[in-house]
Amino acid sequence: MDGIRVGNRVVGTQAPVIIGWDNIPQVEGGRFKVAFFTYFQPTLLLALVAFWYYAPNSIATGTTAAIMGLVLMLFFMVLEWRFPRHESWAITWKELATDAFYVAIGFTFLGVVDEFVGSDTIIEAIQTHFHLEKFAWFTTLPLLVQAFLISFIFDFLQYWMHRGMHNWYPLWLPHSVHHYITQLNVNKGAVGNPVELFLIGLGIGGFFDFVPRAFLLASAMGMAIGAYQHINVRFNSPRWWRFLFNTTEHHSLHHSQDYESTRSNFAGAYIFIDRIFGTCIDGEAELLGQEGGRRMSIREQMTYPFTEGWKSIRHRFARPPAAVPAE
């Protein structure tokens, strides 16, 4: 298969991909439909930022954020059902059950683990040991600046963690499970081995004393931008949005069956980080997954990093076969 040269790389040699915004299909139809799928993303971002900036303290709580996140995810699922980007990504009962399992793990098991050994807990131990004061200056910054920095710092570190997972085999093993998904939908971000989901969520927010509202604002920004990574809906995203933020198009390339395409678009929300470090590719792919689109069972997803790691260790330290003496 002939590839497409993008910078110093040739992509699309192993599976078909689309490169360049001008080659990507657009939403067509009536004036309202086109306007909705063109302006929905920036409108939602501005609406959420405005809400968390001006909302009274009585409702600016984590409970409100959780309810809004759930409502937004249900709304996205309705959009996927009514306006699928690719029919081949349409949700099935099997996919829905798998997604529900991982979403439940994220809210239960991983939440408990993160409370005791997560990044904030580790940072608190470091500060206590070295008698470090928190970065009190952070709270003197304007609220929106605090929110953006919280969001950006987390995404910047996530970029390097994610990139490391694709370049260092021990980290690739737990992350590879997430690359065996064969479709994108709003819940696919929760699908993966628990070890990988824990690692990708590490950050350094605990070093900063920020007001709760700044954290809620940062979470809203991350949700309003990052929710589109794994969504089976096509948007006519404005060019400035595609330049700054990660999109389904970017992330579908990252999940492509084409190896070179997967080594791009590592950032979670801010795709301009990839642009800075030369790992951004603008385009999209429909055929996703590893090994030609092989789908893993939940059992294999849970055990794959350990079984493959054990095989690699055994192979590395296996004794060479004894030489047969010459007659």
N, C-alpha and C positions, 0 to 999 in steps of 0.2 A: 504494500500500500504506500503510495506516494505521500510524503509528509509536507508540512508547511513550516517554513523557516520563520522563527520568532526570535530575533536577536541572535544569540549564539547557539540556539537549540532548534531542533527539528521535531515538531509535535505532530501527532496524528498518524504515525507510522503503524501503530498497532490497533487502533480503533478510530472510527470517524469522529472528528471534532469540527466545530465551527469557530473560526478565528476572525475577530474584528466586529465591532458593533454594527457596522453597515450590513453585515451578512446575517444578522440575527432577526428572525421574524418579529413583527410588531403586532400588538393587539389592534384588531380592526372591528368595525361595527358602527353603532350610532354615536352621536356626539357625546352623550352622557357616559357611555361605556368607555370610550377612549379617554375622556377627561378623568374619569374615576381611576383607571389603571395608570394614568400618567402622573396625577398629583396626589394619590393616596399616601404614598410613602413619606414625602416631605410634610404633608399636612398632619399625619399621625405623629411624626416626630415633634413638630412644633406644638401640637396640642398636648402631648404628654409632658414636654418641658414646661409649658405654661401652667399646666395643672399642678405639677409638683413644686413649682416656684411660688405660686400664689395660694395654694390650698391652705386652709386653716390647720393648725396643729392637731385639731381633734380628729381629722380624717387623713392627715398625712402620716400614715402608719404602715408598717409592714403588712398588716392584714389587708389593707386597701390595695397595696401593690400586688399581693398574691391573687386577690379577687380579679383585679384588672388584667393580670397576666393570664388567668384562666379564661376569662371572657374573650380576650384577644385571640388566644389559641383556638377556642371553639369557633370564633368568627373566621379565622384562617382556614380551619377545616371545612367550613361551609363553602368558602371561596374555592378550595381545592376540588370539592365535589361538583360545584357548578361550572367552574372555569379552569379545568386542568391544563397545565402547560403541555404535558405529554400524557396521552392515554395509557402509555406503557408504565407510567408511574402511578396509575390509579390505585387507591388503597383497597386492599382486600381484607377479609376478616382475619386471615392469618397474619398479615402485616400489622393490622390494628392491635391484635392480641399481643404480638411481640413488642410493639411500641409501648403499649400500656404497662407491660411488665417492666420495661426499663425506666419509664417515667416514675413508676411506683418505687423502684430501687433508688432513684435519685432523691425522692422526697423522704425516704425512710433510712435505709442502710447507709447510703453515702452521706446523708445529713448528719447522722450520729457519728460516723467516722471523722468527718470534717471538723466536728465540734471539738474532738479530743486531739487530733493529730493534723489538723488543717494548717494552712499558712499562717493565720492569725495566731494560733496557739504556738506554733514554732517561733514566730517573731516575738511573742510575749516572753518566751523562755530566753531568747537571745538578749532581749532588753534587760531582763531581770539579772541575767548572769553578768553582763557587762555594765550594768547600771546606766543604761542609755536612757536619756529622756526622749519622749516622743517629739515629733517634729511639730512643735506648737505653732510655728509660723504659718503652717498650712491653713489654719483656721482664720487667719487674717486676710486671706485672698477672697475675692468676690465669690459668691455662692456658685454661679455658673462655671467659673474657672475651676473651683474645687471639683465640681461634678465632672467636667471634661477631663481634668488631670487624673482623677480616679479611674475613669473609663479608659483613657488612653494608656496609662501606665500598665493597667491590667492587660490590655490588648497587646501592648508592646512586648511584655514578658510572655504572653501566650503565643505570640508570633515565634519567638525563639524556642520556646518549649516545643511547639508544633513542628517547627523546622528541624529541631533536633530529633524528633521522633521519626522523621523520614531519612535521617542521615546516620543514626546510631542504632545498630541492630537490637540491643537490649530494650531500647525505648520503642522501636518499631513493632516489636512483638505484641505488646498490649494495644498499641494504636492501630495495628493492621486490621483488627477485628472491625473497627468502624468503617474501614474501606471495603468490607465485603457486603455492605448494603448495596442493593441493586436499584433503588429508587430514592427520590428525595420527597419528604413531606415534613410538615411543621414539627413532628415529634422525633424525627430521625437524629436530631442533635443529641438526644438522650441515649441512643443506641451505641453500645460499646462495652468493652471489658471494664469492670469497676476500677481496676488499677489505672487505666488510661484516663477515665473520667475524673478520678481524683487528681492525677498529675496535671491535667489540662486546666483544672480549676485553681491551681495555686497562684497566689499573687503576693503583693507586698503592701496591700492596703492597711494592714495592721501597724505599719510604721507611722501612720499619719493619724492625728487627732482631727477627724472631720466630723461636722455636725451630721446627725442622722438624715436631715433633709438632703444634704449633698450626696450621701450614699444612695438615697431613694432616687434622686435626679439622675445619678450615674447609671443606676439599674434600669431606669426608664429609657435612657438613651441607648443603652446596650440592647434592650429588648426591641426598641423601635427600629434599630439598625440591623442587629444580628438575627432577628426572627426570619429574615428573608433568605438566609443561607440554605435552609432545608425546606423550601416551600414549593409545592407543585402548582404554582400560579405564575403566569407571565405578566410582567409589568412593563410599561413603556417608561422606564426610569429615566428622569432627566440626565443629561450627560454629566452635569456636575455631581450628581448623586453617584453615578457609576465610577466617576473619577476618584471620589473620596471614600466611598463605602463599599463593603463587600456585598455581592448580590448572588442570587441563585445561579446566574450565568457563571460567575467566577467560581463558585463552589462546585458546580457540576463538572467543570474542567478538573478541579482538584480530585474529584471522585471518578474521573473517567477511567475506562479500561486501557487507556493509553498511558504508558509509564511516564513519559516526559511531561505530560500534562499534569499528572498528579504532583509533580515537584514544583508547584506554583500555587499562588494565592493561599498563603498560610495564615494570614491575619484573620481574626474572628470578625471584627466590625470594620476596622479602618484599613481599606485596601491600599491607601496611599503609603502605608508602611511597606507593603510589598513593592510598590513602585519605587520607593527610596532605595531598597536593597536589590532591585532588579529581578524579583521573583514574580511579578504580576504578569498575567496573560489575560487579555480581554477576549471573551468568547463563551461558548457553551458546549455541552455534550449531553447526549441522551443515554448512551450506553454506559452504564456505571458498574463498578465492582472490580474484584480481583479474579484471576483464573477464568477469564471469559464470562464473568457474571455469575459465578457460583454463589449460591445463597447458603449461609451458615445457619445451623440450628442454634437455639439458645444455649444448649449444652456445650456445643463446640465453641461458641463465643466466650463462654465462661472459662473453658479449660485450654483453649488454643495457645495462649502465650506460654503456659507452663509446659504443655506437651511438646510444643515446637522448640522451646528453650532446652528442654531435657534432651531432645533428639540432637540438637546442635552441640550440646556439651558432650554427649556420648560420641558423636562423630569426631569432634575435635580431639578427644583424648583416647580414642580407640587405638588399640595396639595394631600395628601393621601386621599383615599375615606373615607367618613364618616362611622363610625362603625354602624352597624345595631343593635339597642337595642334588647336584648334577651327578648323573651316573657315570 
